[in-house]
Amino acid sequence: MLLSSLRNSLEILLARSCATTPESKTPRDSLPTISE
């Protein structure tokens, strides 16, 4: 349950980061942006 909710939030963050930054198309490039 917790894992699924965490995954959902991560996917949302990735989608938002990808939408705002079209340069980073891969999730690996978006992860460091989120942590910052």
Backbone as XML, in Angstrom:
<?xml version="1.0"?>
<chain id="A" units="angstrom">
  <residue number="1" name="MET">
    <atom name="N" x="0.844" y="-1.202" z="0.000"/>
    <atom name="CA" x="0.000" y="0.000" z="0.000"/>
    <atom name="C" x="0.881" y="1.254" z="0.000"/>
  </residue>
  <residue number="2" name="LEU">
    <atom name="N" x="1.814" y="1.305" z="0.938"/>
    <atom name="CA" x="2.710" y="2.459" z="0.999"/>
    <atom name="C" x="3.563" y="2.557" z="-0.255"/>
  </residue>
  <residue number="3" name="LEU">
    <atom name="N" x="4.059" y="1.413" z="-0.706"/>
    <atom name="CA" x="4.901" y="1.401" z="-1.905"/>
    <atom name="C" x="4.134" y="1.915" z="-3.111"/>
  </residue>
  <residue number="4" name="SER">
    <atom name="N" x="2.884" y="1.506" z="-3.227"/>
    <atom name="CA" x="2.076" y="1.925" z="-4.381"/>
    <atom name="C" x="1.848" y="3.432" z="-4.352"/>
  </residue>
  <residue number="5" name="SER">
    <atom name="N" x="1.555" y="3.975" z="-3.172"/>
    <atom name="CA" x="1.327" y="5.415" z="-3.060"/>
    <atom name="C" x="2.609" y="6.182" z="-3.352"/>
  </residue>
  <residue number="6" name="LEU">
    <atom name="N" x="3.731" y="5.652" z="-2.856"/>
    <atom name="CA" x="5.019" y="6.294" z="-3.129"/>
    <atom name="C" x="5.321" y="6.270" z="-4.616"/>
  </residue>
  <residue number="7" name="ARG">
    <atom name="N" x="5.014" y="5.141" z="-5.242"/>
    <atom name="CA" x="5.252" y="5.019" z="-6.686"/>
    <atom name="C" x="4.389" y="6.017" z="-7.444"/>
  </residue>
  <residue number="8" name="ASN">
    <atom name="N" x="3.134" y="6.159" z="-7.025"/>
    <atom name="CA" x="2.225" y="7.090" z="-7.696"/>
    <atom name="C" x="2.749" y="8.518" z="-7.584"/>
  </residue>
  <residue number="9" name="SER">
    <atom name="N" x="3.192" y="8.900" z="-6.396"/>
    <atom name="CA" x="3.712" y="10.255" z="-6.197"/>
    <atom name="C" x="4.975" y="10.468" z="-7.025"/>
  </residue>
  <residue number="10" name="LEU">
    <atom name="N" x="5.828" y="9.440" z="-7.085"/>
    <atom name="CA" x="7.053" y="9.541" z="-7.882"/>
    <atom name="C" x="6.723" y="9.713" z="-9.356"/>
  </residue>
  <residue number="11" name="GLU">
    <atom name="N" x="5.737" y="8.949" z="-9.823"/>
    <atom name="CA" x="5.347" y="9.047" z="-11.233"/>
    <atom name="C" x="4.807" y="10.436" z="-11.540"/>
  </residue>
  <residue number="12" name="ILE">
    <atom name="N" x="4.037" y="11.005" z="-10.602"/>
    <atom name="CA" x="3.488" y="12.351" z="-10.791"/>
    <atom name="C" x="4.618" y="13.373" z="-10.846"/>
  </residue>
  <residue number="13" name="LEU">
    <atom name="N" x="5.573" y="13.236" z="-9.925"/>
    <atom name="CA" x="6.711" y="14.158" z="-9.905"/>
    <atom name="C" x="7.515" y="14.050" z="-11.189"/>
  </residue>
  <residue number="14" name="LEU">
    <atom name="N" x="7.724" y="12.825" z="-11.650"/>
    <atom name="CA" x="8.465" y="12.610" z="-12.892"/>
    <atom name="C" x="7.719" y="13.227" z="-14.062"/>
  </residue>
  <residue number="15" name="ALA">
    <atom name="N" x="6.404" y="13.051" z="-14.080"/>
    <atom name="CA" x="5.602" y="13.593" z="-15.170"/>
    <atom name="C" x="5.673" y="15.116" z="-15.167"/>
  </residue>
  <residue number="16" name="ARG">
    <atom name="N" x="5.608" y="15.705" z="-13.965"/>
    <atom name="CA" x="5.678" y="17.167" z="-13.868"/>
    <atom name="C" x="7.051" y="17.673" z="-14.290"/>
  </residue>
  <residue number="17" name="SER">
    <atom name="N" x="8.093" y="17.012" z="-13.817"/>
    <atom name="CA" x="9.461" y="17.440" z="-14.144"/>
    <atom name="C" x="9.714" y="17.305" z="-15.643"/>
  </residue>
  <residue number="18" name="CYS">
    <atom name="N" x="9.200" y="16.233" z="-16.228"/>
    <atom name="CA" x="9.385" y="16.014" z="-17.662"/>
    <atom name="C" x="8.606" y="17.062" z="-18.454"/>
  </residue>
  <residue number="19" name="ALA">
    <atom name="N" x="7.451" y="17.459" z="-17.923"/>
    <atom name="CA" x="6.614" y="18.432" z="-18.615"/>
    <atom name="C" x="7.263" y="19.818" z="-18.552"/>
  </residue>
  <residue number="20" name="THR">
    <atom name="N" x="7.885" y="20.128" z="-17.412"/>
    <atom name="CA" x="8.502" y="21.441" z="-17.254"/>
    <atom name="C" x="9.867" y="21.478" z="-17.925"/>
  </residue>
  <residue number="21" name="THR">
    <atom name="N" x="10.581" y="20.345" z="-17.893"/>
    <atom name="CA" x="11.908" y="20.279" z="-18.513"/>
    <atom name="C" x="11.930" y="19.230" z="-19.620"/>
  </residue>
  <residue number="22" name="PRO">
    <atom name="N" x="11.633" y="19.642" z="-20.844"/>
    <atom name="CA" x="11.593" y="18.722" z="-21.977"/>
    <atom name="C" x="12.977" y="18.164" z="-22.320"/>
  </residue>
  <residue number="23" name="GLU">
    <atom name="N" x="14.020" y="18.784" z="-21.791"/>
    <atom name="CA" x="15.382" y="18.319" z="-22.092"/>
    <atom name="C" x="15.620" y="16.934" z="-21.499"/>
  </residue>
  <residue number="24" name="SER">
    <atom name="N" x="15.153" y="16.723" z="-20.266"/>
    <atom name="CA" x="15.349" y="15.423" z="-19.613"/>
    <atom name="C" x="14.178" y="14.509" z="-19.941"/>
  </residue>
  <residue number="25" name="LYS">
    <atom name="N" x="14.397" y="13.599" z="-20.871"/>
    <atom name="CA" x="13.323" y="12.706" z="-21.300"/>
    <atom name="C" x="13.319" y="11.414" z="-20.482"/>
  </residue>
  <residue number="26" name="THR">
    <atom name="N" x="14.480" y="11.036" z="-19.959"/>
    <atom name="CA" x="14.576" y="9.791" z="-19.198"/>
    <atom name="C" x="14.382" y="10.063" z="-17.708"/>
  </residue>
  <residue number="27" name="PRO">
    <atom name="N" x="13.729" y="9.140" z="-16.988"/>
    <atom name="CA" x="13.482" y="9.297" z="-15.547"/>
    <atom name="C" x="14.776" y="9.509" z="-14.766"/>
  </residue>
  <residue number="28" name="ARG">
    <atom name="N" x="15.865" y="8.877" z="-15.224"/>
    <atom name="CA" x="17.139" y="8.999" z="-14.522"/>
    <atom name="C" x="17.636" y="10.442" z="-14.551"/>
  </residue>
  <residue number="29" name="ASP">
    <atom name="N" x="17.320" y="11.170" z="-15.618"/>
    <atom name="CA" x="17.751" y="12.565" z="-15.706"/>
    <atom name="C" x="16.853" y="13.463" z="-14.859"/>
  </residue>
  <residue number="30" name="SER">
    <atom name="N" x="15.632" y="12.993" z="-14.596"/>
    <atom name="CA" x="14.677" y="13.808" z="-13.853"/>
    <atom name="C" x="14.834" y="13.621" z="-12.350"/>
  </residue>
  <residue number="31" name="LEU">
    <atom name="N" x="15.331" y="12.464" z="-11.930"/>
    <atom name="CA" x="15.475" y="12.177" z="-10.503"/>
    <atom name="C" x="16.352" y="13.196" z="-9.778"/>
  </residue>
  <residue number="32" name="PRO">
    <atom name="N" x="17.551" y="13.512" z="-10.285"/>
    <atom name="CA" x="18.398" y="14.493" z="-9.603"/>
    <atom name="C" x="17.738" y="15.862" z="-9.529"/>
  </residue>
  <residue number="33" name="THR">
    <atom name="N" x="16.916" y="16.191" z="-10.506"/>
    <atom name="CA" x="16.221" y="17.475" z="-10.502"/>
    <atom name="C" x="15.213" y="17.526" z="-9.362"/>
  </residue>
  <residue number="34" name="ILE">
    <atom name="N" x="14.576" y="16.391" z="-9.077"/>
    <atom name="CA" x="13.581" y="16.329" z="-8.003"/>
    <atom name="C" x="14.262" y="16.442" z="-6.641"/>
  </residue>
  <residue number="35" name="SER">
    <atom name="N" x="15.372" y="15.748" z="-6.486"/>
    <atom name="CA" x="16.081" y="15.754" z="-5.202"/>
    <atom name="C" x="16.600" y="17.151" z="-4.878"/>
  </residue>
  <residue number="36" name="GLU">
    <atom name="N" x="16.949" y="17.902" z="-5.907"/>
    <atom name="CA" x="17.432" y="19.258" z="-5.687"/>
    <atom name="C" x="16.275" y="20.145" z="-5.241"/>
  </residue>
</chain>
